[in-house]
Amino acid sequence: MRVEIFVQKAANVFAENRLLKFAIASLSLAVVFNSFMVYRAVRYQRVVLIPPKMTGTIEFVRGRPTDTYLRDICRRIVNLAGTYSPATARAQFEELLSYYAPESYPVASREWYSLAGRVEESLVSSVFYLENITIGKTGLEVLGNLRQFAGDTPLENSSKTYRIEYRIRDGRFAILSIKEKTDDTGAPEERQ
């Protein structure tokens, strides 16, 4: 770059330095602005998933799923865990176990396969009518009416609340535990 607008060489060098400083300052501002916009784009990106056996699109914003996704997955889990017959219990519980986190799987598989064995022996059928889902940061509370039958004989008809602890890692939903919510005395909570 040759700038020769002044008679003296020193004045031309100073003018050239000012021009170079302006160019470097402009490039620096452009790099800072670009970095900010890239950070913003990455932070606010959306990942759209269509999980198997679900009908709509599911969005994750900032790594957090929408309430629609959580409600859909909760309905699926509650149907697998609460509505079964002796002929379907084992297959449903096996499918339910695919939702469990690896560290929770061993304990959960013993419990669910044990329940499947008892259901097949005693010929008990169960239906869980979902009434309300409450969404928390790490848990879902499910309120509904549980009805159990042995053949045509009703065994139980009561309102139950279950807590589903979960985590989402890399867009994958994983159950940590499913427990019946109890009152402070340790007895199952009864709601009328």
N, C-alpha and C positions, 0 to 999 in steps of 0.2 A: 504494500500500500504506500503510495507516494503522494503526499500532500505538500504542494509547493505553492502556497498562497502568500507566504511571507518571504521577505528578502533574506532574513537571517535563517541559518540552519537551525539554531536552537528554538526559535519560535515555531518552525515547521515541526520539529520533534515534539514539542509540547502540544501542539494542535493534534498531531497524530496520536499521542498518548490519551488525550481527552476523548478522541473518537473511539479508540480501543476500549477505554474504560466504560464508555456509554454502551458499546456493543456487549461487553462482558456483563454489565449490570442488567441489560435487557435479556440476555440469555439466562442469567441467574434467576430473574423474576419469572421467566417462562418455565424453567425447570421446577421452581417452587410451586407455581400454579398447577402445572401438570401433575406433580406428585400429590398435591392436595386432591385434585379431581380423581386420580387413580385410587387413592385411599377411600374417598367417598363412594366411588363406584363399587369397590370391593365390599365395603361395609354395608351398603344398602342393596346388595344383590339379592335376587330371589332365585330359589331353586324350586322348580315345579316337578313334582313326582306324581305318578299315577300308580299307586300300589296295586298289587294283584287283588282281585275280588272286590275292588272298590270302584265306584262309578264316576266320581268327579275328580277334578284336579286338586292337588293339595299343595299349598304354598308354605314355604319356610321363609320367614323374614328375620334376618339377623340370627339365624340358627334356631329360631323358635317357630314351631308349627302353628297354624291357625287353629282356632277353636273347632272349626268344622272337621278338620282331620282328627283331632282328639276325640270328638264325639263319635265319629264313624268308627274309629278303632276301638273305642270303649264299647260301643254297641256290639261289635264283632266279638270282643273278648267276653262280654257278659253272656252273649248267646252261646258261645262255646262252653263256658263254665257253668252256666245255670240252667240251660235247657237241654235235657238229654233223656235217653231211654236206655234200657239194658243193651239193645242192639247197636246204639250209636255212641255210647259213652266213651269207650276206649279210643275210637277214631277221633272224636271231638277233642278229647283231652290231649291226644298226641299232637293234633294241630295247634291246640292252645299252647303246648310246651314250646313250639317253634317261636313264640313271641317272647319267651323268657331270656333274660340276660345270662351269659355263660356262668357267672358266679352264683346265680340263683337256681340254675337248672337242676343240679343234683337233688337238692331238698324238694323242689317243686315236683320233679318227676316221681320221687317216692310217694309223695302225698297224692298226686293225681292218679297214678297207676293203682295205688291202694284203694282210692275211692272207686275207680273203675271196677276193680275186683269185687268190692262190696255191693256195688250197683248190680253187677251181673249175677251175683249169688242171691241177693234178696229181691231181684226184679223190681227195683224202685225206679220210677220215672219222675222227672222234675221239670218244672216250667218256672222261669223267672220273668215276670212282667216288669219291664223297665219303666220307671215313672219319672226320674229326674237324674241328671248328671251335673255335678258341680266340679268345675275345673280349677285345680291349684297348680302351683309351679312344678311340683314333683309328684303330685298325686291327683287321682280322680275319685270322687265320692259318688257312689251309685246307690240310689234309693229305688226300691222296687218291692213287688209282692212275690214271695216264693211259695209255690204250691208243689207238694210232693205226693205221689200216689204209689201204692203197691197194688198193681192190677187196677181195679176200679175203686179201691178203698182209699179215701183221702188220708194222708198221714199228717201233713202239716200245711197250714195256710197262714202265713205271717208276713209282716212287713220287715224287710231286712235292709241294712245299709252296709255296703262293702267299700273298702278303700283299696284302690289299685295304685301301688307305688310304681313309678316308671322313671326311665331316663331316656334321653334322646342323644345319641352320639353319632356324628357324621350322617345325620338324617335318618337314622334307623331307630325305631321305637323298640324299647326293650322293657319287659315287665320285671320289676324287682320282687314284688310280692302282691298277693291278693289276700286280704284279711277282712273278716267280718268286723265291723265297727261295734265296739262295746261301750257301755257307760262306765262311770268311774268305779263301780263295784266289781267289774270284771265279768259281769253277766252280759249276755247278748242284749243289745239295746232293742227294746220293743217300741214300735211306733204304731199308733192307731190312726 
